[in-house]
Structures are given as C-alpha cells and as structure tokens.
Amino acid sequence: MSLQRLYDEARQQGAAAAAPPKPAPGTDTQAPATTDKPVDESALQRLWTRFARSIEPGSPHLYSMMTSTKPTLVNGTEVHMAVSNDLMANDIRAEEHELLAFLRKELGNSKVSLVCDVNQQAVGKRAFTAAEKLDEMIQANKALGTLVVELGLDLE
C-alpha cells in the first residue's frame, strides 16, 4: 500500500466522520420556525428602564443617559435612541449586545434592533449658570419672573 493511498483513505474517513449525519427519509430537515411576538412600545419602555436600573451601580453615566431619553419604536422592531453626540452613541453601542439580548428575550422577538440617532438637539441645551437656570424656570412659570422683578433679585 502506497503512502499516497493511505493519506487519501485517511482524508476520506476524516471527512466522512466530520460530516453531519443524514436525516432519515421523510423527516423534516428545517429547524422549527420561532414565532416573534409583536413589540409593544409600553413594554419596551418598561424593559428599557429595567435594564437601565440593572446597570446603574456599575455604570451610573449610562444609567443617566438611558433614563433621560426614552427610546422610540420604529417599524415594529427598530428601537431608536436619540443622543446628542457621538460619545453618547458609543456608550450605548458598548452595551448594545447585552441590551439587545435582554430586550429580545423579554419581548419575545428576535428581530429587535437598536439604532442610535445622533442629533445635536435631541437632548436640548442644558442650563449651567444660575442665570440660565433662572431663565428656564421663568419660561416654565411666568409668575416667577414677576416675583424676581418685585423682589429685585439679581443672580448674575
């Protein structure tokens, strides 16, 4: 027996051993189809908050980001999260695998996906100084502006 012939036989046996077993005649060869449930937006909001709470101790920044802006459901399976910059989007994407695994399991839908929409005005301008905070409060309650004038308050 030649060396080449031994090599060829060994290769054929190895390939036969590695091949999956053939199904019995008359059996279904396709995997059973999973039925995806329709995604309910209120359930999505609840689960989003629950996931955010679960990561709060280890990642308070991400918790704050996830709870400050609510996700929206588009096309029945796309979860859109509006963020104000690329850094926030990257933070969300870093947790995307765990978040999607959680949402898919809890919602019973394997097609759920996450889209981070970077929008400079998604969160809005934040007030940092006392004067900016006062201006925002006056916009929300005009009577406060009258009170500031009557009392002669100056926050600048």
N, C-alpha and C positions, 0 to 999 in steps of 0.2 A: 504494500500500500504506500503510495507516494505521500510526501508531506503536504503537497498542494491539495490532494484529495481529502486528507484528514482535516485540513483547515476548512475546506468547503463544507464538509459534513458538519463540523462543529458550528460553523456560522449558521447553517440551515436549522440546526437543532436549537440554537440560541434564539433565532428569530421566531421559531415556532413556539418556544416556551414564553417569549415576551408578548406574543400576540394575544389579544383578549379572546376568551372562549366565544365560540359562535353560538348564537341563540338557538334554542330548539325550534324546529319548524312550527309555524302557526302562532308563535308568541310575538307580542308587541315589542318592537325594538326601541321605541321612543320613550323618553322619560315622561312621567305624568306631568301635565302642564299645571303650573301653580296659578291659582286664580288670585289676581291682585284686587284688593278691595279699593273702592273709590276713596280718595283722600278728602277728609272733611277739614275745612280751614280752622274751625274752632278747636278740633282735636290737635291739629298741627300747632296752633298757638300754645295750647296746654303742654304738649310734649316739648316744645321749644323751651318753655320756661322751666320745665322739669329737668331737662338736660343742662340748662344754664346753672340751675341750683346745684346740680351734682358736681359741676366743675368749679364752683365758687371758691372752695377752700384752696385749691391748687392754682387757680388762675383767676383772681378777682378782676383783673383788667378785662379778660374775655367775658366774664360773667356780666360786667357792667355794659359792655358793648352789646351783648346778645339781648339784655333786658331793656336797653334804652330804645331799640328799634325793633319793631315787630316784623317778622317775615310775612311775605305775601305768597299766595299760591297762584301760579300761572299754568295754564294748560292742564290742570288736574294733577300734575306730578312735579312740576318745577317749583322749588322753594326759592324765592328771590329775597335776598337780604341787601338792603341799601346801606352802604357805608360811605363815609365822607372822604376816605383816601386809600391809597394802595396798601399802606401798612396795616390798616384795619382789615382789609380784604385778605392779606397774607395771614393774619392771626386767625381768621375764620377758616381759611383753607388748611392751616396746620392741624385743625381739629376736624376737618371735613370727613375723614374716613370714619372716625368714631361717631360723629354726629349723624352721618347718613346711615350707618349700621343701626344705630338706635332708632332713628325715625322709620326706616324701612321695616324693622322688626315690629315696632309698636303700632305703626299704621297699617301693617299687613300689605305693603305694596313695594315690590322690588324695583319699581321704576322711578322711585323718588330720587330727584337730583337737586343739587344746590348750585345756585348762581349768585355770585356776589356782584352787585351793581355798584360801581364806584361813581358816586355823584357828589360833587363838591358841596351841594346844597341839601344833601339828604338829611343831615343832622341839623343844619342851620348854624348861624353864628352864635357862638357862646359869649355870654357876658362875663368879663373878668374883673373889671374895676367896679367900685361901689357906684359910680355914676351910671355905668352901663346897666348894672343890675336894677338901679332905681328906674331908669328909663323903661326897661322891660316891665317892671311892676306897674308903672304908670300907664303903659299901653294896655295892660290887662285890667286895670282899675283906675279910671279917670279921676275918681274922688281922691285918690292918693296924691295926685298932682296938685289938687286944690289944697289939700292938707299941708303939703310941703311948702307951698307959697304962703299960706296963712301963718304957719309957724316960723317961716323964714329959715328953713333948713338949707344948709349948703354942704353937699357931700364931696365936693371937688377939692 
